Amino acid sequence: MPELPEVETTRRGLAPHLEGRRVTGVVLRRPDLRWPIPAEVGRDLPGRRIEAVRRRAKYLLLDTDAGDSALLHLGMSGMLRVLPADTPVGTHDHVDLALDSGRVLRFTDPRRFGCLLWQPAGTTHELLQGLGPEPLSGDFDGDRLYRLSRGRSAPVKTFLMDQRIVVGVGNIYAAESLFRAGISPLRAAGKVSRERYVALAGAVREILAYAITRGGTTLRDFLDPDGAPGYFEQELAVYGRGGLPCPACGTALREASIGQRASVWCPRCQR
């Protein structure tokens, strides 16, 4: 599933080709993806100019000159590309937004866990309500983690992945951040000290920022009808490496399910 760096990479790749462009038409080849596509997408979006391509958590918003926004989520297999309007349509090409550039923004989603929804002007979509701060913003720090964790007995990994605490820290980045901060994912969130939460918040920021800089996406990736966005090459210390040697101390990495998510950690480096 695309996580925050992949979604941010997608945003940065698409923005130069969408911002300032007017939507001239909408083709919906399905009435739904994960949820029904609202009528406003086909009725109101044509004629609007895209003022900004914005990200909130793992959602992309196409903000229009009328103040409303198309809200997109890539789900588990979704992909967005800007293509010539006459590009042949594939089986899983469910949505086209035609642009005044002569191209289309095409939403491809084989598993249909993504979504295309509508946010009216002056409102916040219910999916975006109650979300925590962005992990790379000034609103996220170790003090926040420490304050909100008091009295919590859930594992710290589960706590870190709670989107009300901080958005966009998925399974991969939670595992990697906890390893860098030296914190066991099994430790109760309420038993982690302020000092260690400061280290954890720093690790989250460093790892996500680095993953974004390693995006590896070129403009061609978002303009090539036969290509897929070239997300960063993951350089992982623990995620997906259960049973292998710890890269820091050589101890065999342990693996277990925490909060119904596969988790890997070093029993020696992480306490």
C-alpha positions as CSV (number, residue, x, y, z in Angstrom):
1,M,0.0,0.0,0.0
2,P,1.4,3.5,-0.8
3,E,2.5,5.2,2.3
4,L,3.1,8.9,3.0
5,P,6.3,9.3,1.0
6,E,4.8,7.6,-2.0
7,V,1.7,9.8,-1.9
8,E,3.9,12.9,-1.5
9,T,6.1,11.8,-4.4
10,T,2.9,11.4,-6.5
11,R,1.7,14.9,-5.5
12,R,5.1,16.4,-6.5
13,G,5.1,14.6,-9.8
14,L,1.6,15.5,-10.8
15,A,1.4,19.1,-9.5
16,P,3.3,20.7,-12.5
17,H,0.9,19.1,-14.9
18,L,-2.3,19.9,-13.1
19,E,-2.0,23.2,-11.3
20,G,-3.4,26.0,-13.4
21,R,-5.2,23.6,-15.7
22,R,-8.9,23.5,-16.3
23,V,-10.9,20.3,-16.1
24,T,-12.8,20.0,-19.4
25,G,-14.6,16.7,-18.8
26,V,-14.9,13.8,-16.5
27,V,-15.2,10.1,-17.6
28,L,-16.4,7.7,-14.9
29,R,-16.2,4.1,-16.2
30,R,-17.5,2.8,-12.8
31,P,-20.0,4.4,-10.5
32,D,-17.8,3.5,-7.5
33,L,-14.4,2.5,-6.3
34,R,-14.2,1.8,-2.6
35,W,-17.2,4.0,-2.2
36,P,-19.7,5.5,-4.6
37,I,-18.3,8.4,-6.6
38,P,-20.4,11.5,-5.7
39,A,-22.5,13.0,-8.4
40,E,-20.7,16.4,-7.9
41,V,-17.5,14.9,-9.4
42,G,-19.1,14.5,-12.8
43,R,-21.5,17.5,-12.5
44,D,-19.4,20.2,-10.9
45,L,-15.8,19.4,-11.6
46,P,-15.9,20.1,-15.4
47,G,-15.1,23.8,-15.9
48,R,-13.2,24.2,-12.7
49,R,-9.5,25.2,-12.7
50,I,-7.2,23.2,-10.5
51,E,-5.5,25.8,-8.2
52,A,-3.4,23.3,-6.1
53,V,-2.6,19.7,-5.7
54,R,-2.4,19.1,-2.0
55,R,-1.8,16.2,0.4
56,R,-3.4,15.6,3.7
57,A,-2.2,12.3,5.4
58,K,-2.4,9.8,2.5
59,Y,-5.1,11.7,0.7
60,L,-4.6,13.9,-2.4
61,L,-6.8,16.9,-2.9
62,L,-7.3,18.8,-6.2
63,D,-8.3,22.2,-4.9
64,T,-10.3,24.2,-7.5
65,D,-10.9,27.9,-8.2
66,A,-14.4,27.5,-6.7
67,G,-13.1,26.4,-3.3
68,D,-14.2,22.8,-3.6
69,S,-11.9,19.8,-4.0
70,A,-11.7,16.4,-5.5
71,L,-10.4,14.0,-2.8
72,L,-8.4,10.9,-3.9
73,H,-6.9,8.0,-2.1
74,L,-4.7,5.4,-3.9
75,G,-5.8,2.5,-1.8
76,M,-3.7,-0.6,-2.1
77,S,-3.0,-0.5,-5.8
78,G,-4.1,2.8,-7.2
79,M,-2.0,4.9,-9.6
80,L,-2.4,8.4,-11.1
81,R,-0.8,9.4,-14.5
82,V,-1.1,12.3,-16.9
83,L,-1.5,10.9,-20.4
84,P,-2.4,11.9,-23.9
85,A,-6.2,11.9,-24.3
86,D,-6.1,9.2,-26.9
87,T,-4.1,6.7,-24.8
88,P,-5.9,3.3,-25.0
89,V,-8.0,2.5,-21.9
90,G,-7.0,-0.5,-19.9
91,T,-9.2,-2.8,-17.9
92,H,-8.6,-1.1,-14.6
93,D,-8.6,2.5,-15.8
94,H,-11.6,3.7,-14.0
95,V,-11.5,7.5,-14.2
96,D,-10.3,10.2,-16.6
97,L,-10.2,13.9,-15.8
98,A,-9.7,15.6,-19.1
99,L,-7.6,18.8,-19.0
100,D,-7.3,21.8,-21.2
101,S,-3.7,20.8,-22.0
102,G,-5.1,18.0,-24.2
103,R,-4.1,15.3,-21.6
104,V,-6.1,13.4,-19.1
105,L,-5.4,12.6,-15.4
106,R,-6.1,8.8,-15.4
107,F,-6.9,6.9,-12.2
108,T,-6.0,3.2,-12.4
109,D,-6.9,0.9,-9.5
110,P,-7.0,-2.9,-10.1
111,R,-8.2,-3.7,-6.6
112,R,-10.6,-0.8,-6.3
113,F,-9.7,0.1,-2.7
114,G,-8.9,3.7,-3.7
115,C,-11.5,6.4,-3.8
116,L,-12.6,9.6,-5.6
117,L,-14.8,11.8,-3.4
118,W,-15.9,15.4,-3.1
119,Q,-15.2,18.1,-0.6
120,P,-17.5,21.1,-0.9
121,A,-16.1,24.6,-0.5
122,G,-15.8,25.7,3.1
123,T,-16.0,22.1,4.5
124,T,-13.7,19.4,5.7
125,H,-14.5,15.9,4.4
126,E,-15.4,13.5,7.2
127,L,-12.4,11.3,6.3
128,L,-10.1,14.2,7.1
129,Q,-11.8,15.2,10.3
130,G,-10.0,14.3,13.6
131,L,-6.7,13.6,11.9
132,G,-3.5,14.4,13.8
133,P,-0.7,16.7,12.6
134,E,1.5,16.0,9.7
135,P,4.7,14.3,10.9
136,L,6.9,16.8,9.1
137,S,5.1,19.8,10.5
138,G,6.0,21.9,13.5
139,D,2.9,20.5,15.3
140,F,4.4,17.1,15.7
141,D,7.1,16.5,18.3
142,G,8.1,14.3,21.2
143,D,6.2,16.3,23.7
144,R,3.0,15.6,21.9
145,L,3.7,11.9,21.8
146,Y,4.5,11.9,25.5
147,R,1.5,13.9,26.5
148,L,-1.0,11.8,24.5
149,S,0.5,8.5,25.6
150,R,0.1,8.9,29.3
151,G,-2.0,6.1,30.8
152,R,-2.1,4.1,27.5
153,S,-1.3,0.4,27.8
154,A,-1.4,-0.3,24.0
155,P,1.9,-1.1,22.4
156,V,3.8,2.0,21.3
157,K,3.8,0.8,17.7
158,T,0.0,0.7,17.6
159,F,0.0,4.1,19.3
160,L,2.3,5.6,16.7
161,M,0.2,4.3,13.8
162,D,-3.0,5.9,15.3
163,Q,-3.9,8.6,12.7
164,R,-5.4,10.8,15.5
165,I,-1.9,11.0,17.0
166,V,0.0,11.7,13.9
167,V,-0.9,11.0,10.2
168,G,0.9,9.0,7.7
169,V,3.1,6.8,9.8
170,G,2.2,3.4,8.4
171,N,3.6,-0.1,9.2
172,I,6.9,0.3,7.4
173,Y,7.8,3.7,8.9
174,A,6.6,2.8,12.4
175,A,8.9,-0.2,12.4
176,E,11.9,1.7,11.0
177,S,11.4,4.7,13.4
178,L,11.1,2.5,16.5
179,F,14.3,0.7,15.5
180,R,16.2,4.0,15.0
181,A,15.0,5.3,18.3
182,G,15.8,2.0,20.1
183,I,12.3,1.4,21.4
184,S,10.7,-2.0,21.4
185,P,7.3,-2.0,19.5
186,L,5.9,-4.2,22.3
187,R,6.5,-1.6,25.1
188,A,3.3,0.0,26.4
189,A,3.0,3.5,25.0
190,G,2.4,4.9,28.5
191,K,5.7,3.5,29.7
192,V,7.9,5.3,27.2
193,S,9.7,8.3,28.7
194,R,9.6,11.9,27.3
195,E,13.2,11.7,26.3
196,R,12.7,8.5,24.3
197,Y,9.6,10.1,22.6
198,V,11.7,13.0,21.6
199,A,14.1,10.6,19.9
200,L,11.2,8.7,18.3
201,A,9.6,11.9,16.8
202,G,13.0,12.8,15.4
203,A,13.4,9.4,13.9
204,V,10.0,9.6,12.3
205,R,10.8,13.0,10.7
206,E,14.3,11.8,9.5
207,I,13.1,8.6,7.9
208,L,10.0,10.1,6.2
209,A,12.0,13.1,4.9
210,Y,14.7,10.8,3.6
211,A,12.2,8.5,1.9
212,I,10.7,11.5,0.1
213,T,14.1,12.7,-1.1
214,R,14.6,9.2,-2.4
215,G,11.4,9.4,-4.4
216,G,13.1,8.5,-7.6
217,T,10.1,9.7,-9.6
218,T,10.8,11.5,-12.9
219,L,8.3,13.5,-14.9
220,R,8.4,10.7,-17.5
221,D,7.1,8.3,-14.9
222,F,3.9,10.3,-14.6
223,L,3.6,10.9,-18.4
224,D,4.4,7.4,-19.7
225,P,1.3,5.3,-20.5
226,D,3.3,2.1,-20.1
227,G,5.1,3.1,-16.9
228,A,4.4,3.2,-13.2
229,P,5.5,5.9,-10.7
230,G,9.0,5.0,-9.6
231,Y,8.8,5.2,-5.9
232,F,11.9,5.3,-3.8
233,E,14.0,2.2,-3.4
234,Q,13.3,1.1,0.1
235,E,16.4,0.8,2.3
236,L,15.0,-1.0,5.3
237,A,16.7,-2.0,8.5
238,V,14.1,-4.2,10.0
239,Y,10.7,-4.2,8.2
240,G,10.3,-7.5,6.3
241,R,13.6,-8.9,7.7
242,G,12.3,-11.2,10.4
243,G,14.9,-13.9,11.3
244,L,17.7,-12.0,9.6
245,P,20.7,-10.4,11.4
246,C,20.1,-7.0,13.0
247,P,22.1,-4.5,10.8
248,A,23.5,-2.9,14.0
249,C,24.4,-5.8,16.3
250,G,23.9,-9.0,14.3
251,T,21.2,-10.5,16.7
252,A,18.4,-12.4,14.9
253,L,15.5,-10.0,14.3
254,R,12.2,-11.1,15.9
255,E,8.8,-11.1,14.2
256,A,5.3,-11.1,15.5
257,S,1.9,-9.6,14.9
258,I,1.2,-6.4,16.8
259,G,-2.2,-4.9,16.3
260,Q,-2.8,-7.4,13.4
261,R,0.2,-6.0,11.6
262,A,3.5,-7.8,10.9
263,S,6.2,-6.4,13.1
264,V,9.9,-6.9,13.2
265,W,12.4,-5.6,15.8
266,C,15.8,-6.3,17.4
267,P,15.4,-7.8,20.9
268,R,18.9,-6.4,21.8
269,C,18.8,-2.9,20.3
270,Q,15.2,-2.1,21.1
271,R,14.0,-2.0,24.7
